[in-house]
Amino acid sequence: MTRLTFQEIDDMRNERGRSTLLFITDRCPVGCAHCSVDSRRDSPTIKDFELFGEIVEWLVAQDYDVIGISGGEPFVERRGLSLAARRITEEGKRLVVYTSGVWAKKPDPPAWIAEVLDRSTTVFLSTDAFHQEGVGDGHYVNAARAIQRSGAWIVVQVLEVDDMVQRAADLLRAAFGPRWEDYAELHPLAPLTAGRGADVFMRTKHRPGSAFTACGALTSPTIRYDGVVSACCNERTIMGWGPDGLRRRATDGESLGIAVQELEGDPLLRAIGSIGPGVLTAHPRFADLADTPFTSICDLCWKMLDRTAADAEPDPLIAAIATTLVAGGAVQS
C-alpha cells in the first residue's frame, strides 16, 4: 500500500479532478464543544441506501485518485462506511478516512473496523482537549496502534491552541515510543468558527478583499450521503448555510454527475478557485470589495456569489475571465 502524507493529499486536492470527499454522516457520539459541523448523537445519517449506493458507484467510476470519507464520525455508519471502503478500494482508488478514534475502546477493534483500516491509505486522527471527555487517552492510543498495524499512515489533526500540539505528540510517543514519526505526523489546525465552534472561537484578523488569492478548496467537491453536492469543503456550506450557488442536489447517479459538472463549470467558482477573488475585485461589480475587510476567503466568496445569484445568465466578463485565464492555462487551478 502506498501511504500518503498530508502534503501529498493536499497537493492532490489542489489539482482539479484528482480527489473528492464523501461526507458519509452527520452523526457523532463525541459531542465536542468546538465541532465545526455541529454533529450530535442524533444527527441525520444515511436513510436512502439505494441513493447512497448510486453515489458510491458514481464516485468509483470517475477518475479520482483519492476519495476521502468524513462526517460526523464515519465509524458510526457501519453499513455505509463498509460499502464505500470496499467499493472505493476494489476500483483501485486510494481511501482516506477522517476519525476521532472513538471506536477504539479496546486494543483490537471489531473485524469490520479493522477491514476499513486495512483498506485505508491514510487515516486522519483528530485529537485535542475538546475530545478528551468522549475519547480518552486510552482510546486514542488504541486507535493509533490499530491504524499503524493496518499499514496506513496517520495524520494527527490537532488545534494549534494552548499546549494541545504538545499533548498530541505525547500521546503518539505513548503509542509508539520515541520513533513515533515513523508512523505518524502532526498537522496543527487553526480553530474553525463554524457549527458549535462559533460559540468557542472567533476570528480577529481581517484582510482587504483584494488580498485574497486562489481558493484551492474549489478544486475538490464534497458529496453528502443524501445527494447534496457542495463546491468545496467549507463546513457551513456542507451544513446548508451560505449561497445556493455553492450547492446542487442529486437524486441518483446520473443527476450527481450533472450536479458536479455544473459546479465545476460555474465561471465565478472557477475564477475564485483559479485566479482568486482578490483579482476579481477589479471587476466593476466587485470593486467596492477590494478595500472591504474580510475575516476569511469564504466570506468574500459568499458576498460575490450573493451579488450574482439573480443573474439569468453568467456575467459575460466573469465568463471571459474563466475562459481565457483559467481554461486557457494562464493560471493553474
C-alpha positions in Angstrom: 0.0 0.0 0.0 1.3 3.5 -0.9 0.9 5.7 2.1 0.1 9.4 1.5 1.3 12.2 3.7 -0.7 15.3 4.5 1.2 17.3 1.9 0.7 14.7 -0.8 -3.0 14.6 -0.1 -3.2 18.4 0.0 -1.4 18.7 -3.3 -3.9 16.3 -4.9 -6.8 18.3 -3.5 -5.5 21.4 -5.3 -5.5 19.7 -8.7 -8.9 19.7 -10.2 -10.4 16.2 -10.7 -7.9 14.3 -8.6 -9.8 13.9 -5.4 -13.2 14.3 -3.7 -14.7 14.0 -0.3 -17.6 11.8 0.7 -19.4 13.2 3.7 -20.9 10.0 5.0 -22.9 11.0 8.1 -23.8 14.0 10.3 -23.8 11.8 13.4 -21.1 11.7 16.0 -21.2 10.5 19.7 -18.3 12.6 20.9 -20.1 15.9 21.3 -17.1 18.2 21.2 -18.0 21.8 22.1 -16.0 23.1 19.1 -17.5 20.8 16.5 -17.5 22.7 13.2 -20.4 20.8 11.7 -22.5 20.6 14.9 -22.6 16.8 14.9 -24.6 15.1 17.6 -25.6 11.6 18.6 -29.0 12.0 17.0 -27.9 14.0 13.9 -29.1 12.7 10.5 -27.4 9.8 8.8 -28.0 7.6 5.7 -31.6 6.7 5.2 -31.8 6.1 1.5 -29.2 3.3 0.9 -30.3 2.9 -2.8 -29.3 6.5 -3.4 -26.1 6.1 -1.3 -25.2 3.1 -3.4 -25.6 5.0 -6.6 -23.4 7.8 -5.1 -20.7 5.4 -4.3 -20.9 3.7 -7.7 -20.7 7.1 -9.4 -17.6 8.0 -7.4 -15.7 4.9 -8.1 -16.4 5.2 -11.9 -14.7 8.7 -12.0 -11.0 9.4 -12.5 -10.4 10.5 -8.9 -7.1 9.2 -7.5 -8.1 9.7 -3.8 -11.5 9.6 -2.2 -11.8 10.8 1.4 -14.6 9.9 3.8 -15.6 12.2 6.7 -18.5 13.2 8.8 -19.6 13.4 11.6 -17.8 10.3 12.7 -17.6 7.9 9.8 -17.3 4.8 12.0 -20.8 5.3 13.5 -22.2 4.5 10.0 -21.1 0.8 9.7 -23.1 -0.2 6.7 -22.3 2.9 4.6 -18.6 3.0 5.5 -18.1 -0.7 4.9 -19.7 -0.5 1.5 -17.9 2.7 0.5 -14.5 1.5 1.7 -14.9 -1.8 -0.2 -16.0 -0.4 -3.5 -13.5 2.5 -3.4 -10.5 0.2 -3.0 -11.9 -2.5 -5.3 -11.8 0.0 -8.1 -8.2 1.0 -7.4 -8.8 4.3 -5.7 -6.9 5.3 -2.6 -9.0 5.7 0.6 -8.5 8.4 3.2 -10.6 8.3 6.4 -11.2 11.0 9.0 -11.9 9.9 12.5 -11.7 10.8 16.2 -10.9 7.2 17.2 -14.0 7.0 19.4 -14.4 3.3 18.2 -11.1 2.2 19.9 -12.5 1.1 23.3 -10.2 -2.0 23.2 -6.8 -2.6 21.7 -8.2 -4.7 18.9 -11.1 -3.1 17.0 -14.1 -5.1 15.7 -13.3 -7.0 12.5 -15.3 -4.7 10.2 -13.4 -1.6 11.5 -10.1 -3.5 11.1 -11.1 -4.2 7.5 -11.8 -0.5 6.8 -8.4 0.4 8.3 -6.7 -2.2 6.2 -8.3 -0.7 3.1 -7.2 2.8 4.0 -4.1 4.6 2.6 -4.1 7.3 5.3 -6.2 7.9 8.4 -6.6 11.4 9.8 -6.9 11.0 13.6 -8.1 14.1 15.4 -7.3 14.9 19.0 -7.4 17.9 21.3 -8.7 18.9 24.7 -12.2 19.1 23.4 -12.2 15.4 22.5 -11.0 14.2 25.9 -14.4 13.5 27.5 -15.6 11.3 24.6 -12.2 10.0 23.5 -9.8 9.4 26.4 -6.1 8.9 26.2 -6.5 5.1 26.2 -9.0 5.2 23.3 -6.6 7.4 21.4 -3.6 5.2 21.9 -5.6 2.1 20.9 -6.8 3.9 17.7 -3.3 5.0 16.8 -1.9 1.5 17.2 -4.7 -0.2 15.3 -4.2 2.2 12.4 -0.4 1.6 12.4 -1.0 -2.2 12.4 -3.1 -1.8 9.3 -0.2 -0.2 7.4 -2.0 3.2 6.9 -0.1 6.5 7.5 -1.5 8.5 10.4 -2.1 12.3 10.2 -2.9 13.7 13.6 -5.0 16.8 13.3 -4.9 19.0 16.4 -5.9 22.5 17.2 -3.0 24.9 17.5 -4.3 26.2 20.8 -2.5 26.3 24.2 -0.5 23.1 24.7 -2.7 20.8 22.5 0.0 20.1 19.9 2.5 19.0 22.5 -0.1 16.8 24.2 -0.8 15.2 20.8 2.9 14.5 20.4 3.0 13.0 23.9 0.1 10.6 23.0 1.9 9.5 19.9 5.0 8.9 22.0 3.0 6.8 24.4 1.6 4.8 21.5 4.9 4.2 19.5 7.8 5.3 21.6 10.5 7.9 20.6 10.3 6.9 16.9 6.6 7.8 16.6 7.4 9.9 13.5 8.0 6.6 11.6 4.2 6.1 11.7 2.5 9.5 12.1 2.8 13.2 11.5 1.3 16.2 13.3 -0.8 18.7 11.4 -1.8 21.7 13.6 -5.1 23.4 12.7 -6.4 26.9 13.2 -9.7 26.8 15.1 -12.9 26.9 12.9 -15.7 29.4 13.7 -18.4 27.2 12.2 -21.0 24.9 13.9 -20.6 24.9 17.7 -17.1 26.3 17.1 -18.7 29.7 16.5 -19.5 29.8 20.3 -16.0 28.9 21.3 -13.7 30.7 18.8 -13.8 34.0 16.9 -11.7 35.5 14.1 -9.9 38.7 14.8 -7.7 39.2 11.8 -9.0 41.0 8.7 -7.7 41.4 5.2 -8.9 43.6 2.3 -10.8 41.7 -0.4 -8.1 42.4 -2.9 -5.5 40.5 -0.8 -7.1 37.1 -1.2 -5.6 34.6 -3.6 -7.0 31.4 -5.2 -9.1 29.1 -3.1 -7.8 25.5 -3.6 -10.9 24.1 -1.9 -12.9 24.8 -5.0 -11.0 22.2 -7.0 -12.4 19.3 -4.9 -16.2 18.9 -4.4 -17.8 17.4 -1.3 -20.6 14.9 -1.8 -23.0 14.2 1.0 -24.7 10.9 1.7 -28.1 12.4 0.8 -27.0 13.6 -2.6 -26.2 17.2 -1.8 -23.0 18.3 -3.6 -21.0 21.2 -2.3 -18.5 23.1 -4.4 -16.0 23.0 -1.6 -15.4 21.5 1.9 -16.4 24.6 3.9 -18.3 23.2 7.0 -21.0 25.8 6.9 -21.6 25.1 3.2 -21.9 21.4 3.8 -24.5 22.1 6.6 -26.7 24.1 4.3 -25.5 27.7 5.0 -24.4 30.3 2.5 -25.4 30.9 -1.1 -27.3 28.3 -3.0 -24.8 28.7 -5.8 -22.4 26.6 -3.8 -24.7 23.5 -3.8 -26.6 21.2 -6.0 -28.9 18.3 -5.1 -28.7 14.9 -6.9 -31.4 12.2 -6.7 -29.4 9.4 -8.5 -26.1 8.7 -10.1 -26.9 10.4 -13.3 -28.0 13.7 -11.7 -25.0 13.5 -9.4 -22.7 13.7 -12.4 -24.7 16.7 -13.8 -24.5 18.4 -10.4 -20.8 18.1 -10.2 -20.3 19.3 -13.8 -22.5 22.3 -13.1 -20.4 23.4 -10.0 -17.1 22.7 -11.7 -18.2 24.6 -14.8 -19.6 27.7 -13.0 -17.4 30.6 -14.3 -17.4 32.5 -11.0 -16.4 29.5 -8.9 -13.7 28.5 -11.4 -12.3 32.0 -11.3 -12.3 32.1 -7.5 -10.6 28.7 -7.4 -8.0 29.6 -10.0 -7.1 33.2 -10.0 -8.7 34.1 -6.7 -11.4 36.6 -5.6 -8.8 39.3 -5.0 -8.2 39.6 -8.7 -11.9 39.7 -9.3 -12.3 42.8 -7.2 -11.1 44.6 -10.4 -14.4 43.7 -11.9 -16.8 46.8 -11.6 -19.4 44.6 -9.8 -16.9 43.8 -7.0 -14.8 47.0 -7.0 -16.1 48.1 -3.6 -15.0 44.8 -2.1 -11.3 45.5 -2.8 -10.8 47.6 0.3 -13.6 45.9 2.4 -12.1 43.9 5.3 -13.0 40.2 5.4 -12.0 37.6 8.1 -11.8 34.7 5.5 -11.9 34.0 1.8 -15.2 32.2 2.4 -16.9 35.4 3.5 -15.6 37.2 0.3 -16.7 34.3 -1.9 -20.2 34.3 -0.4 -20.5 38.0 -0.9 -19.6 37.6 -4.6 -22.0 34.7 -5.1 -24.8 36.7 -3.4 -24.3 39.5 -5.9 -24.5 37.3 -8.9 -27.3 35.0 -7.6 -30.1 36.7 -9.6 -28.2 36.6 -12.9 -30.2 34.8 -15.6 -27.0 34.1 -17.5 -23.4 34.1 -16.4 -21.8 37.6 -16.2 -20.0 38.0 -19.6 -16.8 39.5 -18.1 -16.5 36.7 -15.4 -17.2 34.1 -18.1 -14.5 35.6 -20.3 -12.0 35.6 -17.4 -12.8 32.0 -16.6 -12.4 31.1 -20.3 -9.2 32.9 -21.1 -7.3 32.8 -17.9 -8.5 29.6 -16.4 -9.3 27.3 -19.2 -6.5 28.8 -21.3 -4.0 27.8 -18.8 -2.7 31.2 -17.8 -3.3 30.3 -14.2 -3.1 26.8 -12.8 -6.2 25.6 -10.9 
